[in-house]
Amino acid sequence: MTSTRGHLVWDWNGTLLDDLDLVVQATNVAFASAGGRAVTADEHRVRFRRPIADYYAEMLGRAIDDEAFGRLDRIFHDAYRAGLTSCVLATDATTAIAAWPGSQSLLSMWFHDELVPTVHTYGLTPHFTRVDGLRSAVGGGRKAEWLEKHLAELGLAGREVVLIGDSLDDADAALSVGARCVLYTGGLSDPARLRASGHPVADTLTQAVTLARTLP
């Protein structure tokens, strides 16, 4: 069975890019700057959520206002940038991209001006009709509004689209525009949380594309 959804939107961090270890490392740099304890990768996968300020508040044990979050976000991203060259693509990322028969694009919540050249560095740009990242000075918000803008720029309706990502925020964004979502367990979220969501779940990106191709 071939999907009636001809366009695939990929998530970047934790999906195509295998950056869990770096994200946890950078998160711990931010926590340490605020007197917080370090988080393990498993704990991060269980507790992480958007808005990220809510996650930070839980882990630091106090309210995080906009000013405090802005400072923590800058510290996180400085540490993340410092280690980015150590990251590789998910093992089957290029195979999975090649397995999708329709058009593809990429939408990340990482900063647009840094995302575009990074995707090019990994040789993936030619595969995507559009690459969009976050166009704001501070991150941490939800993906839904950015997915709506991404699809508008592509001239696509949600019913034509399936998204592959590694978080419940990806699934919520897809639902908000009438798209479908396949969730990938190899990224930044705890697999049990993803499986409990009711969305299709895959343990590899190639399996995710196979599932996406069969969605009505």
N, C-alpha and C positions, 0 to 999 in steps of 0.2 A: 504494500500500500504506500502511495506517495502522498506526502502532506499537501494540503491545500494552502499551506502557509509557505510562500515561496521565498521569504527573506529571513535570514538568520542574523540576530544581533548577538555578538559575543561580549561578555564581560572580560576585563583585562586582569586586574590584580586577583590572584588566587585562582584564576581560571586558566587563561592562556599563559600567564606568567606565574611561575612557581616561586612565590615570594613570601610564603608563610614565615619562614625563619627570620627573614629580614624585618617583616612587619612586627613580629613579637619582640625582636631586639630593639627596634626603634620605639615601640610602645614602652618598653622598660626604661629606655633613656628618658622619655617624657615623664613616666611615673617617678623615677628617681629624682628628677628635678623638682618635684612637688612633695618629696618626702614619702612617697608611696613604696610599697613592696613590689618586687618583681613578680610577673605573671608567667606561668609556663605556657607552652604552645597549646596543650590540651585545655587548660583553663581559659585561655584566650578564645579558642574555638567555641567553647560552651557559652561564654559570657558576652562576647562582642555583639554589639548591635548599633544600629543607627536610630536617632542621632548619636554620634559618637560621644558627645558631651554627657549623655546619660550613662554610657558605659564607663567613662572616666569617673563620673561622680560616684557610681557604685564601688568601683575599685579603690578610689581614694578616700571614700567614706565621708564625703562632704559635697555640698552643692558647688557646681562649676558654672560661673557666669560667663558671659560672652568674652569678657576681657581675659579671664583665666584660660578659657578654652582656646582662644586665639594664640596665646603664648605657648600652651601645650602642643597645639597643632603645628606651630612653627618648629618647635624642638623636635617633634616626631619627624617632620618632613626633612629637616636638616640631617638627622641620623639616617633616615631612609635613603636619601640621595647619596650619602657617603658610602653606602653598601650596595647600591643598585647594580654595579658592574659584576657583582658576584652571582646575580640571579640568572637562571636559565628558563627557557620555556618549559611548560609541562611536557612530559615525555612524548606524548602522542599529539601535541598541538598541531603540527603541520599536517599530519595524516588526517586528523579530524577536520581541519579546514578544507582539505582537498576532497573530503567525502560528501560535502554538502553540494547538492546540484544547482541550487539557486544563487541569488545574490547574497552578499554578506557585508556587515558593517561592524564597527567596534565602538562601544560606549563605555567609558571608564569614569570613575569618580576621582581620578587623579588629575592634576592640573593639565589643561589642554596644551599649553605651550611646551611642556616637558614630555607629555605623552606622545605627541606626533613624531618628534625625532627618535624617541625610544623605540616605538613600533617599527620605524624605518630601519633602525639599527639591527633589529632581529629579522629583517627581510620580509616582513608581512604586509607592508603597505599595499602592494599590487593586488592583494586578495580582497580588499575592502573598498566598497563604493564610497564610504565615508568613515572617518575616524574622529570621534568627539570625546573630549575630556571636560573637566570642570572649568567653567569660565567664571571663577570668583576667587577672591584672595584667600578665603578660609574654607576648608573642607568640612566634612563631618555630617552633612545633611543627607536626606533621602534621595533615592535615584529617580523616583517617579516623574518629577517635573522635567528632569533632564532627558528621560526617555521620550516623553511627549514632544519635546523640542527636536530631538534627534529624528524621530519619525516624521515630524512635520517638514523638516529639511529634506528628507528623502521622498516626501510625497506619498507616504505609506499609511494605511490604516492598521490599527492593532490586530485586526482579524487576519491580516496577511503575514503576521510576524510570529516567530518563536525566538525566545531569548535563552541563551545558555549562560548560567552564572553559578556562583558558589555560595550565595547568601539568601536568606529570607527576604532581604530588601530587594534583591533582584526579582524574586517572585512577586512581591507586592507591587513593584513597578510594572511588571508585565500585566498583572491583573488590572491595574489602574487604567491601562489603555486598551484593554480587550485582547491582549496577546496571550500566548501560552509560554510556559517556562519549563525548562529541564534543569534540575539542580545537580551540580557536580560535587561529589563528596571529597575530592582531593584538595580542596582549597582552604579558606579561612574559617569555615564553619564546621561545627560538630555534626558528623553524619547523622546521628540520631535525631537531632533537631530538624534536619532537612527531611528525613524520612517521615517524621511526624506531621509534616506540613500538608501531605496529601498530593503534592506535586510529583510528577515523574522524577526519579532520582537515578543517577548513573555514577559508577565508580571510576570510569575513564571518560575522556573527552570523545573518543570514537564511539563509545556506547551512547553517550549523550546525543551525538549527531544521529545515530541510528534510531533512537527514541524520537528525536525531533522530526525525523522524516516520516514517522507514522502518526503524528498527531493530526486530528481532524481539523 
